[in-house]
Amino acid sequence: MADIFYPLQLIADKMTYGVFGIAPDTNLAASVNFIIYDVMKIFVLLAVMIFAISYIRTYITPEKTRKVLGGKKGLRYHFVASLIGTVSPFCSCSSVPLFIGFVEAGVPLGVTFSFLITSPLVNEAAVAVLWATLGFKATALYVVSGIVLGVLGGYLIGILKLEKYVEEFVYKIKVGQKASEPEKLNVRERVGIAVEGVKEIVEKVWIYVIIGVSIGGLFHGYAPEGILERYAGEDNLLAVPIAVLVGVPLYSNVMGMIPIIESLIGKGLPIGTSLAFLMSVTAVSLPEMIILKKVLKKELIAIFVSIVAVSIIFTGYLFNLLL
């Protein structure tokens, strides 16, 4: 990974020591170099990943998703729903109409939750930034664990038979269906849509990336080595659940959080503890819970949050063991 981005490191070095004239081996140089390099690296991977996933999305529509999952039960359909969630163009603000549409189409409640858990947790932008900052191994584990969380979380909700905790009006709504399949696109049209997807998402997240990298850069250059390891290291058995409990009520853009977490890891915070915090902020964010309150009763929301939080805690400990 480092060899691929070596030219970017040369540019960062040239900018830091040549253009800005900052003396090497100083805290300021470490921070500035970190910021320049990470910003360039993240945006390169962001463009590539968003283009690839946006192209794939041209073959996926909500109607097709509901058609595949409607009325289907079994663990494999939770897996399919979770996989669809990883490449879905939906955010937490889409939770209510999606939830209603899935339920109305006959998608089982547990399968619907498998989709809803994975969709905000794993997306192409987060994968690109994670890959750029933490490397392929950590990114692969994050994606796999996100899918597993969706599968297991949705499966548990399904076997608990919690349909009574869905607001009654949801089952009475009839969501309109398209009478025919969307018009087939040629390659040029799909590429055009993918390019527009890159522009749209980068326009939304660029400021969060720069802010997050800048904060991470300051911490990278000025925080004492090992300071977090002393207070939230592997010796503290409660570090992971504490990180999750802190993260659940918070909300932050994942693009801004990942560079900060990268820097925290560099200062001694275990990867599992860091990613558990990131996942808790992303998978069970407060705004999403407020939106879902419109269609779910508080008992189901509490069960949903509890299942996901416990799963993330387990994942954090697993990450700490593996990484």
N, C-alpha and C positions, 0 to 999 in steps of 0.2 A: 504493500500500500504506500509506504513511504517513497519507494522508487518511482512509482507512477506520478506522484506529486512533487518529485524533486525539483522540476523547473519552477514550481510555485514557491518552494522554499528559497530558491536562488533569488526570485523576485522580491520576496519578503526581506531577505538579507540585504539586498541592494537598496530597497526603500528605507529600511531601518538604519543601516550604518552609512550608506552613501548619500541618499537624498536628504534624510532628516539629520544625518550627522550625529546620531546617538552613540555614545561610547559603548562598546561590547561589555559583557559581564556586569551589567548594571540591572537593577530592578526595572527601570524604565524601558531598557532595551528588550528585556524578556517579555514585558507586557505588550509593547508595540509590535514586536515580531510575531508574537502569538496571535494578535488581533488581525494583522495583515494576512498572514498565512491561512488562518482558519476561515476568514471571510471568503477568500478566493476559493479555497478548497470546498467549502460548503456549497457555494453557488454553482461550481462546476458539477458536483454530484447532484445537486438539487435539479438543475436543468436536465441532466441525463435521465434521472429517475422519473421525474414528472412527465417527461416526453414519453418514456416507455409505457408507464402506467396509463397515461391519458390515451395513448393509442389503443391499449387493451380495452379501455373503458368504452370505446366506440362500439364494441360488440356486446356491451352489457347495459340493460335498461331495468328500471324498477319492475316493469311488467314481466320481463323475462325472469327476473329474480323470484317474483311471486309465483310464476308459473312452475318454476323448478321446485320450489319449496312448499307450495300450497298443499295442505292436507297430508304432508309426509312426516312420518315419525321414525325414530331410530337414530342411533348415535352418528351414523354416517351423514345424516342430513344436518345435524349440528355442525359437523365438520365442514360440509359444503357451505352452510350459512356463514361460518366463521371465515372461510376462504374468500367468499364474496365480499365480506366486510373489509378484508385487507385491501381490496382494490376498488372499494365503493367511493363515489364522489360525495358522500354525505357526511355532514358534520352534526354536532349535537343539536343545532338549531333545526335540523330536519327530523328529529326524533319523533315528534308527535305525528306528523302526516305519514311517516314511514310506518310507525307502529300501527296506526289505524289501518293503513293499506294492507299490511301483512296480516293482521288479524281478520280483516274483512275478506281477504282472499283465502282464508282457511289455513294459514301457516300456524302451526302449533305455537303456543306461548313460549315454551322453552327454546324452540328453534329461532324464534324472533329475537329472544334475548342473546342467543349466541351471536347473531348478527350485530345487535346493538352494542355488545361488549367489545367486539373486535374492531368494529368500524372506526371509532374515535381513537382506539389504542394503537392500531397499526395503520399507517398510511405512507404513501411514497415519500412525502416530504420528511417525515420523521425518520424513515429508513435511510434516506440520503444523508441527513445530518448526523445520525448515529454512525453510519459507515465512515463518514468523513472525520468524525471526532474520536470514536472508540474502536474503529476497525471492524473487519468482517465478522470475526468470531462473536463478539459481543452483540453485533447487530443481528446475526443469525439466531442467537439464543433469545434475543428480545422478540423477534418476529414469531419464532416457534412458540415461545411462552405466551405471547399474545393470542395466538390461535388456540392453544391448549386452554387458556383461561376462558375464551369464548365458548369452546366446546363443553368444558366441564361445568362452567357457571350456568349456561343455558340448560344443560342436561339436568342439573340439580333442581333448577326452577321448574323444569318440566315434570320430573317425577314427584315433586311436592304438590302438584295439582293446585296451582295458585290462581286459577282463572277468576275466582270469586273476588279477587282483589284488583281486578281491572274494572274501571268505571263502566257502568252498564251501557252508557250511550255509545261506547266504542263498538259494541256488537250490533248496534242498530244502524250504524252509518254505512252507506253504500258508496264506495269510492268508484268513480267512473273508470272504465277500462278502455284502452284503445282498441278499436275494432280490428285493426290490422297491424302487421309487423312494421316497424320503422323502415323507411326506405333504405335500401342497401347502399352503402357508401363505397366509392372506389378508394384506392390507396392514397391518391393525392388529397382527397377530401379528409381522410382519416389523419394524414400527416398535418394538414391544416388545423384540424381540431386539436391535435396534440400540441402544436406550436402555440395555439391560443391558450391551451391549458397551462403551459409553462409560463406564459405572460401573466395570466390571471393569478396563479398561485404565488409567483415570485413577487408580484405587485402587492399581494396581501401580507407576505411574511418577511420581506426584506428588512424592514425596520426592526422586527423582533430578532432576526438573526444578528444584525449589527449590534443591537443593544445587548443581547445575550453574550455574544462573543466579547464585547467590550468589558462587560462585568467579569466574565471569566478571565479575560486577559489581565485585568487589574489584580484579581485574586491570584492568578498564575505568577505574576511578577512580585507581589508584595506580601502575600500570606506566608508565614513561617512553614517550613517543611514539616510534615507530620503532625500539624496541629489538630487536624480532625481525627487522625488515627488514634490520638490519645483519648478522645471523648466519644467517638462513634466507630471505633475500629472493631475488628473481629472478636476482640476480647469482651466487648459489651454485647451480651446475648440479647438485650432488648433494643439494640440499635435499629434493627429492621422494622419491628412493629411500631416503634416510636416514629420512624420516618414515614410509615404508611399513615399513621394516625394524624400526623401533621399535614400530610399531603391531601387526604380525602376532602377536607373542607375548603381547600385552596383552589384557585383557578389561575392558570397562566398558559400563555401560548407555548406549545411544546417546542417550537422553533427557538424561542429565547431561552428555554430551560436547559436544553441539551448541552450547549457550549458551557454553561455555568457548571453543570454536573461534570463535564469533562475536566474542568479545572479543579473542581473539588476532589475528583478521583486522583488527579495528579498530586494533590496535597495530602493524600492518605485516606480519604473516605473509600471504603470497600465498594467495588462495582455493584455487587448485589444490593447493598443498602441504597446506593445512589439510584439504580434503575427501579427499585421498589418505590422510592419516592416519586420518580418520574411517572411510573405507571399509575400510581394512586391519584396523582394530579390529573392525568389524562383520562383514565378509564371511568372515574366516578366524580367528575368535576361538579361543583355546586350548581353552575348554570344548567347543566344537563338534568340534574335532579329536579330543579325548579320547573323546567319545561315538562319533564315526564310526570310531574305532579298533576298535570292537567288530565292525564289518562290513567294513572295508576294510583291506587290508594296507598297511604303511608306505610301500611304493613308490608306490601310488596316492595316498595322502594327500600325499606329498612333491610329486608331479606336480601335484595339484590346487592346493596352496598356491602352488607356483611359477608356474603359469599365471595364477592370480588376482592374485598379487602383481605380476607383470610387467604385466598388463593395467591394474592400478590405477596403477602408475607412469606408464604411457603416458597414462592419463586425467588424472593430476595435471598433467603437462606441458601437455596439451591445454587443461585448465581455465585454467592460468596464461596461455596465449596468448589464449583467448577472453574471459576476465574480467579 
